[in-house]
Amino acid sequence: MAGMVIIFDFDKTIIDCDSDNWVIDQLGATQLFETLLPTMPWNPLLDRMMAEIHAQGKKIYDISEVLKKAPLDRHVASAIRYAYALGFDLRIVSDANVFFIEEILKHHGLIECFTEINTNPSYVDGDGRLRISPFHDFTISSHGCLLCPPNMCKSKIVERIRSEGKKIVYIGDGKGDYCPSLLLGHGDFVMPRRNYPLWDLIQSDPSLVKAEVQEWSYGEEEERVLLQIIRRSEYVDGYRPEMLPPADCKMGLMPGKAHEPLQKALRVPL
């Protein structure tokens, strides 16, 4: 196992859209969502929208079929497969939810590449309705971070991962990815998506981020930047330069390695 963890956000990082909005828009519930948005916190609102969609006769199958159509750039998929084949530890830290993420990753044959998915819980209840709840139950207590949304402080998750003693590559786009970026140090990397909130926040005062910043804008560039970081890594077991493709190589499906079952995300003590 390589001595570096590659942490991906999910929405607008692995897939090129917001999975919550994608499902709502594709299933024709946008107008109701926009009406309720100013009146409810995000996670309860999503749970309410799943109830409305269910009441309109939509089934879990319909949600699953919509998720399979969410845009995922082939270059991003190739980068994930290649990093996995080299033995890197790949994890997801996302403010989406388990059902959306797993359905998309399964459809693209990527779920086995990840050792852990940290995100908002979701499940299908006895009535066949998708239920969504917050990663951190903010109705009971606060996680105490003023930078992050009330349901999730990604730094608390990344701090646990860092305690394993590995260097980190963190790839994200959103405001919620800024807090964990501040946690990283020398020898780590942060990959913000250019002209998205994480990039804007880093640009506002670059001195606050101690990790090396390598920006990207679209799927092919995300792949190229991640491979450049991997080329510089000293953490690949049995690494030889010829193991990596040329910088301009268009990677297709890469051979996988033996894997362990996907681990459920661990709760972070507050």
NORKA-V642403 format. One record per residue. N is the residue number from 1. RES is the residue in one letter. PSI is psi in degrees with one decimal (none if undefined). BURIAL is 1 if it has 16 or more other C-alpha atoms within 10 Angstrom, else 0. D_FIRST is the distance of its C-alpha to the first C-alpha in Angstrom with 1 decimal. Layout:
BEGIN
N,RES,PSI,BURIAL,D_FIRST
N,RES,PSI,BURIAL,D_FIRST
END
This chain:
BEGIN
1,M,129.7,0,0.0
2,A,150.4,1,3.8
3,G,31.0,1,6.5
4,M,138.7,1,8.5
5,V,131.6,1,9.8
6,I,114.9,1,12.2
7,I,124.7,1,15.1
8,F,133.0,1,17.9
9,D,173.1,1,21.4
10,F,-63.5,1,22.9
11,D,129.7,1,26.6
12,K,17.3,1,27.5
13,T,-56.2,1,23.9
14,I,-53.0,1,22.3
15,I,157.0,1,25.8
16,D,46.1,1,28.8
17,C,175.6,0,31.0
18,D,119.4,0,31.3
19,S,-35.5,1,30.6
20,D,-53.0,1,33.3
21,N,-35.5,0,35.9
22,W,-48.5,1,35.0
23,V,-45.6,1,35.7
24,I,-45.7,1,38.9
25,D,-44.6,0,40.3
26,Q,-25.7,0,39.6
27,L,13.3,0,41.3
28,G,29.1,0,44.3
29,A,18.4,1,44.0
30,T,-43.6,0,43.8
31,Q,-45.8,0,47.3
32,L,-41.5,0,46.9
33,F,-46.8,1,43.6
34,E,-29.9,0,45.2
35,T,-41.0,0,48.1
36,L,-21.1,0,46.0
37,L,-43.1,0,43.5
38,P,-7.9,0,45.7
39,T,-9.0,0,46.5
40,M,148.9,0,43.2
41,P,158.2,0,39.7
42,W,-51.3,1,37.0
43,N,-47.7,1,35.3
44,P,-33.7,0,38.7
45,L,-43.6,1,39.9
46,L,-40.7,1,37.1
47,D,-42.0,1,37.9
48,R,-41.0,1,41.5
49,M,-37.1,1,41.0
50,M,-33.9,1,39.1
51,A,-42.6,0,42.2
52,E,-43.1,1,44.5
53,I,-40.4,1,42.7
54,H,-41.4,1,42.9
55,A,-25.5,0,46.6
56,Q,4.9,0,47.2
57,G,3.6,0,46.1
58,K,139.7,1,42.6
59,K,170.2,0,40.2
60,I,-35.7,1,36.5
61,Y,-41.7,0,36.5
62,D,-40.9,0,38.1
63,I,-43.8,1,35.4
64,S,-43.5,1,32.7
65,E,-37.9,0,34.5
66,V,-43.1,1,34.9
67,L,-34.5,1,31.2
68,K,-20.5,1,30.4
69,K,-3.2,0,32.6
70,A,136.0,1,30.8
71,P,126.1,1,30.0
72,L,112.6,1,26.4
73,D,134.0,1,26.3
74,R,-27.9,1,24.8
75,H,-36.4,1,23.2
76,V,-44.2,1,21.2
77,A,-41.4,1,20.1
78,S,-41.4,1,19.2
79,A,-40.9,1,17.1
80,I,-47.6,1,15.2
81,R,-39.3,1,14.7
82,Y,-42.9,1,13.7
83,A,-39.5,1,11.0
84,Y,-43.8,1,9.6
85,A,-30.0,1,10.2
86,L,-9.9,1,8.3
87,G,10.0,1,5.0
88,F,148.8,1,6.2
89,D,110.3,1,7.0
90,L,131.9,1,10.7
91,R,160.1,1,13.5
92,I,134.3,1,17.3
93,V,106.6,1,19.9
94,S,148.8,1,23.2
95,D,22.4,1,26.9
96,A,-131.8,1,27.5
97,N,161.2,1,27.3
98,V,-45.9,1,25.2
99,F,-48.1,1,27.6
100,F,-48.0,1,27.8
101,I,-48.5,1,24.1
102,E,-39.0,1,23.2
103,E,-42.2,1,26.3
104,I,-45.7,1,25.4
105,L,-39.0,1,21.7
106,K,-43.2,0,22.9
107,H,-36.0,0,25.6
108,H,5.8,0,23.4
109,G,32.9,0,20.8
110,L,-9.9,1,18.1
111,I,-31.5,1,17.7
112,E,-9.1,1,14.9
113,C,-15.7,1,12.7
114,F,134.1,1,12.8
115,T,-17.7,1,11.5
116,E,140.0,1,14.6
117,I,116.8,1,18.1
118,N,112.4,1,20.2
119,T,-177.8,1,23.8
120,N,134.6,1,27.3
121,P,150.3,1,28.0
122,S,153.8,1,30.1
123,Y,162.6,0,31.5
124,V,121.2,0,34.4
125,D,-177.8,0,37.3
126,G,-20.9,0,40.0
127,D,1.9,0,42.1
128,G,17.3,0,39.4
129,R,138.4,1,38.9
130,L,125.2,1,35.7
131,R,137.7,1,35.4
132,I,132.2,1,33.4
133,S,162.2,1,33.0
134,P,148.5,1,31.6
135,F,-45.2,1,28.2
136,H,123.9,1,30.3
137,D,93.8,0,33.8
138,F,-9.5,0,35.9
139,T,-17.0,0,39.1
140,I,-44.2,0,38.3
141,S,165.2,0,36.9
142,S,145.4,0,35.5
143,H,-10.4,1,32.0
144,G,2.4,0,33.9
145,C,122.8,0,32.4
146,L,-14.2,0,35.1
147,L,-22.0,0,32.9
148,C,159.3,1,31.4
149,P,156.3,1,33.0
150,P,-23.0,1,34.1
151,N,-14.2,1,31.8
152,M,124.3,1,28.4
153,C,109.0,1,27.3
154,K,-25.7,1,23.8
155,S,-34.9,1,23.5
156,K,-32.2,1,23.6
157,I,-46.7,1,20.5
158,V,-34.4,1,18.7
159,E,-40.5,0,19.9
160,R,-42.0,0,18.2
161,I,-40.2,1,14.8
162,R,-29.7,1,15.5
163,S,-13.1,0,16.4
164,E,-6.8,0,12.8
165,G,14.1,0,12.9
166,K,152.2,1,10.8
167,K,160.0,1,12.7
168,I,137.9,1,13.8
169,V,122.3,1,15.2
170,Y,124.1,1,17.9
171,I,121.7,1,19.9
172,G,-177.7,1,23.2
173,D,-28.1,1,26.9
174,G,173.6,1,28.9
175,K,-36.7,1,30.7
176,G,-13.0,1,28.4
177,D,-5.9,1,25.5
178,Y,-43.8,1,27.5
179,C,-50.1,1,27.1
180,P,-26.6,1,23.3
181,S,-35.5,1,23.6
182,L,-23.6,0,25.9
183,L,-25.8,1,23.4
184,L,157.7,1,20.9
185,G,-167.8,0,21.5
186,H,135.2,0,21.3
187,G,-16.3,0,18.0
188,D,167.3,1,17.4
189,F,144.3,1,18.7
190,V,133.4,1,20.9
191,M,90.1,1,21.9
192,P,145.1,1,25.3
193,R,124.6,1,27.3
194,R,135.3,1,30.4
195,N,19.7,0,33.7
196,Y,167.7,0,32.1
197,P,-40.5,1,32.5
198,L,-45.8,1,29.2
199,W,-43.6,1,30.2
200,D,-43.8,1,33.8
201,L,-40.3,1,32.9
202,I,-42.0,1,30.8
203,Q,-27.1,0,33.6
204,S,-28.1,0,36.1
205,D,81.7,0,34.8
206,P,-24.2,0,31.8
207,S,-18.3,0,32.1
208,L,-19.6,0,30.8
209,V,116.9,1,27.2
210,K,-24.6,1,25.4
211,A,159.6,1,22.3
212,E,130.1,0,22.7
213,V,124.5,1,24.3
214,Q,104.9,1,23.7
215,E,162.7,1,26.0
216,W,165.6,1,26.3
217,S,-35.4,0,29.0
218,Y,172.3,0,28.3
219,G,-44.9,1,25.7
220,E,-36.9,1,25.7
221,E,-37.4,0,25.6
222,E,-44.9,1,22.7
223,E,-47.3,1,20.7
224,R,-43.8,1,22.0
225,V,-43.0,1,21.3
226,L,-40.7,1,17.6
227,L,-34.4,1,17.2
228,Q,-40.0,0,19.1
229,I,-42.8,0,16.8
230,I,-39.6,1,13.7
231,R,-31.3,1,16.0
232,R,-8.0,0,16.5
233,S,141.3,0,13.0
234,E,14.3,0,12.2
235,Y,6.5,1,8.5
236,V,122.7,1,7.3
237,D,127.0,0,6.5
238,G,26.1,0,10.0
239,Y,135.1,0,11.2
240,R,141.2,0,14.9
241,P,-34.6,0,17.2
242,E,-9.7,0,18.5
243,M,-25.1,0,15.3
244,L,146.7,1,16.5
245,P,163.2,0,19.8
246,P,158.2,0,22.9
247,A,-29.3,0,23.4
248,D,13.0,0,26.2
249,C,135.8,0,24.5
250,K,104.7,0,25.1
251,M,135.5,1,22.0
252,G,-146.2,0,22.7
253,L,131.9,0,20.5
254,M,148.6,1,17.3
255,P,139.3,0,16.0
256,G,175.0,0,13.3
257,K,169.1,0,10.7
258,A,140.2,0,11.0
259,H,160.0,0,10.5
260,E,156.7,0,11.5
261,P,147.2,0,14.7
262,L,129.6,0,15.1
263,Q,142.4,0,15.6
264,K,147.6,0,18.9
265,A,145.4,1,19.2
266,L,142.8,0,20.2
267,R,143.2,0,23.6
268,V,121.6,0,23.8
269,P,140.7,0,26.6
270,L,none,0,29.3
END
